Amino acid sequence: MRENGQKPKRSAKKTYQAPQAKKVRVTSRKEKFLEQLLKI
């Protein structure tokens, strides 16, 4: 039971870190796009 519980935690951490980094890049791109639209 403990080994099964430890494995998901490690995978969850890796999957949680990757999406966050991608989300930050996407938000920064969207923000730049919105800024350009607002400037026009």
N, C-alpha and C positions, 0 to 999 in steps of 0.2 A: 504493500500500500504506500509506504513512504517513497520508495523509488518511483512509483507511478506518479506520485504527487510532485516530486522534485523535477521530473522531466518536463511536464507541462509548464511549470514556472519558468524554466530556462527558455523554452521556445516562446513563451508569451513575452518575455522581456525582449528577445530579439525582434519579434514581429512588431512589438510596440515601438521600438526605437526606429525601425526602418520607416514605417508610415509617417511618423512624426517628422522626420527629416524631409520626406517627400512633400508632406502637407505644407511645411514652411516654404519650400521652394515654389510650390503652386500658389500659395497665398501671395508671396512676394511678386510673382509674375502677374497675378490678377490685380494686385494693387497698382503696379506700374501701368497696366492696361487701363485701369479706371482713371488713373491720374491723367493719362493722355486724353481720354474721352472728356474729362472735366476741363482740361486746358483748351480743347477745341470748342 
